[in-house]
Amino acid sequence: MKDVIFIVGVGRSGTSLLQSFLNAHPDIAFTPETQFVRKYLAKASLKAKIEANSASFFIDLLKQDKEFARASTQPEKIISGRKVNVVETYKAFLNNYASAKNKTIAGDKDPRNLDLIKTLYQYFPQGKVIHIIRDPRDVVSSRMKADWSSKTPFILHPLMYNAQFHRGRKIGKKCYKENYFEINYETLISDPEDSLKGICDFFGVNFESAMLNFSESSKELVSEAEMQWKKETLGPLLSKNSGKWRKTLSPSQIYYIQTLCSSVLEEFGYEPDKISPSIITRISAVSMRIVSVIFSVLYPLRIKYLL
């Protein structure tokens, strides 16, 4: 098996759609989102506990894991011997899954791995990371509707986007260098063929037209529980699925996002909306920029204690 492909991005940036496109390639197999890295590799204490116990301990743990069960892989097939190595088990899992699909390249998609690029690099220094980037206003709009994030206070969404995006991007470039690749969600949906050709060049594989027929691929990857916020990955491709924030966000919400995520909008060509906010909103937005700096500094603590 060749080195692993990791898809990362701020949640609701199009990671699932990109996963479905790539999984439709005849040589590439993406597992369903098992969250294996954040659950088992990134938690040092749990990793140490697993490796200190017998193989049966980890086998039982994986059998109780609902996300892992989606991959239809029997733990006994990837765990052998008396001593367990979590990293080698993960590699065996990816290899087993790809082999079962008669493919040679394995992929793993988890938006939260944007927080764990150092962990990915520690164990997969020759892997490849694709970071998909989407207009923060559409990301926030989408997160406000998804089951898993709809109850989060509005202001935390742009704060999270800004902190997670910049930290992940900085570490991704530093660690993976030429093996780190960025793609815009808006470009992917407006010109998927050209975008996928660029990604295939990055992987060193040929573009296959089968990749454009991603809906069948999506059915392997999206569970019923995720359908509320991932149904668009089943197709057809919504080539104009951008700018929805104009209809769903209030002027003050747009202003807050554009203030807190201004560097992203500027660098990636997302045109700011012209808004004339109230004096109170202006003052509040300025104060939130200060909060955003503090939030970004403290963000690694969130990863450490809330992973």
C-alpha positions in Angstrom: 0.0 0.0 0.0 1.2 3.5 -0.9 1.3 6.2 1.7 -1.9 7.4 3.2 -4.0 10.4 2.1 -5.5 12.6 4.8 -8.4 15.0 4.0 -8.7 17.8 6.6 -10.5 21.1 6.9 -12.7 23.2 9.2 -16.0 21.3 9.7 -18.5 22.0 7.0 -15.9 22.9 4.4 -16.6 20.1 2.0 -14.4 17.3 3.3 -17.1 14.7 2.8 -17.7 15.8 -0.8 -14.0 15.7 -1.6 -13.7 12.3 0.1 -16.5 10.9 -2.2 -14.8 12.2 -5.3 -11.5 10.6 -4.4 -13.0 7.4 -3.2 -14.6 6.9 -6.7 -11.0 6.7 -8.1 -10.2 3.0 -9.0 -7.0 3.1 -7.1 -8.1 5.0 -4.0 -10.1 3.7 -1.0 -11.3 6.1 1.7 -12.6 4.5 4.9 -15.9 5.9 6.4 -15.1 8.5 9.1 -14.0 6.3 12.0 -12.2 9.1 14.0 -9.4 6.5 14.6 -6.6 9.1 14.8 -8.3 11.4 17.3 -9.7 8.5 19.4 -6.7 6.2 19.6 -3.5 7.8 18.2 -3.8 11.3 19.6 -4.8 10.3 23.1 -1.4 9.4 24.7 -2.9 8.0 27.9 -5.4 5.7 26.1 -2.8 4.7 23.6 -0.4 3.7 26.4 -3.2 1.8 28.2 -4.1 -0.1 25.1 -0.4 -1.1 24.5 0.0 -2.1 28.1 -2.9 -4.5 27.9 -3.5 -7.7 25.9 -4.7 -7.7 22.4 -8.2 -8.7 23.5 -8.6 -5.4 25.4 -8.2 -3.4 22.1 -10.3 -5.9 20.2 -13.1 -5.5 22.6 -12.7 -1.7 22.5 -13.0 -1.6 18.7 -16.0 -3.9 18.7 -17.8 -1.4 20.9 -16.8 1.5 18.7 -19.8 2.5 16.5 -17.7 4.6 14.2 -15.2 1.9 13.6 -18.0 -0.6 12.9 -18.9 1.4 9.8 -15.8 0.2 8.1 -17.0 -3.4 8.3 -13.5 -4.6 9.5 -13.2 -7.3 12.1 -10.7 -6.2 14.8 -9.2 -9.7 14.8 -8.1 -9.2 11.2 -5.9 -6.2 12.1 -4.7 -7.1 15.6 -2.4 -10.1 15.9 0.1 -11.3 18.5 0.0 -10.7 22.3 1.4 -7.2 22.2 -0.6 -4.4 20.6 0.9 -1.4 18.7 -1.8 1.1 18.0 0.0 2.8 15.1 0.6 -0.6 13.4 -3.0 -1.6 14.0 -4.2 1.6 12.3 -1.9 1.0 9.3 -3.1 -2.6 9.1 -6.7 -1.3 9.2 -6.1 1.0 6.3 -4.2 -1.7 4.3 -7.0 -4.2 5.0 -9.7 -1.8 4.0 -8.0 -0.8 0.7 -7.2 -4.4 -0.1 -10.8 -5.4 0.4 -11.8 -2.8 -2.1 -9.0 -4.0 -4.5 -7.3 -0.6 -4.3 -3.7 0.3 -3.6 -4.0 3.8 -1.9 -5.8 4.3 1.4 -7.4 7.5 2.6 -8.8 8.8 5.9 -11.1 11.8 6.2 -11.7 13.6 9.5 -12.1 17.4 9.7 -10.7 17.4 13.2 -7.4 16.0 12.0 -6.8 19.6 11.0 -6.0 19.9 14.7 -3.8 16.8 14.7 -1.4 17.3 11.8 1.6 17.0 14.2 0.2 13.5 15.2 -0.3 12.6 11.5 3.3 13.7 10.7 4.7 11.8 13.7 3.4 8.5 12.4 3.0 9.2 8.6 5.8 11.6 7.6 5.5 10.4 4.0 1.7 10.8 3.9 -0.1 13.5 1.9 -2.5 16.0 3.4 -5.3 17.8 1.4 -6.7 20.8 3.2 -10.0 21.9 1.7 -10.9 25.6 2.3 -14.4 27.2 2.1 -15.7 30.8 2.5 -16.0 31.2 6.3 -19.4 32.8 6.0 -20.8 29.7 4.3 -19.0 27.5 6.8 -20.6 29.4 9.8 -24.0 29.4 8.1 -23.8 25.6 7.6 -22.6 24.9 11.1 -25.5 26.9 12.5 -27.9 24.4 11.0 -26.1 21.0 11.4 -27.3 18.8 14.3 -23.8 18.5 15.9 -23.1 22.3 16.0 -26.5 24.1 15.9 -26.6 24.7 19.6 -23.2 26.4 19.7 -23.4 30.2 20.3 -23.0 32.0 17.0 -19.8 34.0 17.9 -17.9 30.8 18.7 -18.2 29.6 15.1 -16.1 32.4 13.5 -13.7 32.3 16.5 -13.3 28.6 16.0 -12.9 28.9 12.2 -10.2 31.5 12.5 -8.2 29.7 15.2 -8.4 26.2 13.8 -7.8 27.3 10.2 -4.7 29.3 10.8 -3.1 26.9 13.2 -3.8 23.8 11.0 -2.6 25.6 7.9 0.6 26.8 9.5 1.5 23.3 10.9 0.5 21.6 7.7 2.8 23.7 5.6 5.6 23.4 8.1 5.4 19.6 8.6 4.4 18.3 5.2 5.8 20.9 2.9 5.4 19.7 -0.7 3.1 16.9 0.6 0.6 19.5 1.8 -2.0 20.6 -0.8 -4.8 23.2 -0.6 -8.0 23.3 -2.6 -11.0 25.7 -2.5 -14.4 24.2 -2.1 -15.9 26.8 -4.5 -13.4 25.8 -7.2 -14.1 22.1 -6.6 -17.8 22.4 -7.2 -17.6 24.9 -10.1 -14.9 23.0 -12.0 -14.6 19.5 -10.5 -12.7 17.9 -13.4 -9.9 20.5 -13.4 -9.7 20.5 -9.6 -9.5 16.7 -9.4 -6.8 16.6 -12.1 -4.8 18.9 -9.9 -5.2 16.6 -6.9 -4.4 13.5 -9.0 -1.2 15.2 -10.1 -0.4 15.9 -6.5 -0.9 12.2 -5.7 1.0 11.0 -8.8 -2.0 9.1 -10.2 -4.0 9.5 -13.4 -7.3 11.4 -13.4 -10.2 9.0 -14.0 -13.6 10.2 -15.2 -15.2 7.8 -12.8 -14.3 10.3 -10.1 -17.0 12.6 -11.3 -19.7 9.9 -10.6 -19.3 10.4 -6.8 -22.8 9.6 -5.6 -22.4 5.9 -5.5 -19.1 6.4 -3.7 -20.9 8.6 -1.1 -23.3 5.8 -0.2 -20.3 3.8 1.1 -19.2 6.6 3.3 -22.2 8.5 4.7 -24.2 6.9 7.5 -27.9 7.5 8.2 -27.0 9.5 11.3 -24.9 11.9 9.2 -27.5 12.4 6.5 -29.0 15.6 8.0 -25.8 17.5 7.3 -24.2 15.4 4.5 -27.1 14.6 2.2 -25.6 16.8 -0.5 -22.7 14.4 -0.9 -25.1 11.9 -2.5 -25.4 14.2 -5.5 -26.1 15.6 -8.0 -23.3 18.0 -7.6 -24.5 21.5 -6.6 -22.2 23.6 -8.7 -23.6 26.8 -7.3 -23.6 25.7 -3.6 -21.9 28.8 -2.4 -23.0 32.2 -1.2 -25.9 30.8 0.8 -24.8 32.9 3.7 -26.4 35.9 2.0 -29.9 34.5 2.7 -29.2 32.9 6.1 -27.0 35.3 8.1 -28.0 38.7 9.4 -26.0 41.8 8.5 -24.5 41.9 12.0 -23.5 38.2 11.8 -21.9 38.8 8.4 -20.0 41.8 9.8 -18.7 39.8 12.7 -17.5 36.9 10.5 -15.8 39.3 8.0 -14.1 41.1 10.9 -12.8 38.0 12.6 -11.9 36.1 9.5 -10.7 39.0 7.4 -7.4 37.5 6.5 -9.0 34.4 5.0 -11.4 36.4 2.9 -8.6 38.6 1.6 -6.1 35.8 0.8 -8.6 33.5 -0.9 -10.5 36.2 -2.8 -13.8 36.0 -0.9 -15.3 39.4 -1.6 -16.5 41.1 1.7 -20.1 42.2 1.7 -20.6 46.0 2.1 -22.3 46.5 5.4 -23.0 49.6 7.4 -23.3 48.2 11.0 -24.4 50.1 14.0 -21.9 51.8 16.3 -22.5 49.1 18.9 -21.8 46.4 16.4 -18.6 48.1 15.3 -17.4 48.5 18.8 -18.4 44.9 19.7 -16.6 43.5 16.6 -13.4 45.4 17.5 -13.5 43.9 21.0 -14.1 40.5 19.6 -10.9 40.8 17.5 -9.0 41.0 20.8 -10.9 38.0 22.1 -10.0 36.2 18.8 -6.3 36.7 19.4 -6.6 35.3 22.9 -8.8 32.5 21.7 -6.2 31.5 19.1 -3.4 31.5 21.7 -5.5 29.3 24.0 -6.8 27.0 21.2 -4.1 24.3 21.7 -5.5 23.8 25.2 -8.9 23.0 23.7 -7.2 20.3 21.6 -5.4 18.9 24.6 -8.3 18.7 27.0 -11.4 18.5 24.8 -10.3 16.1 22.0 
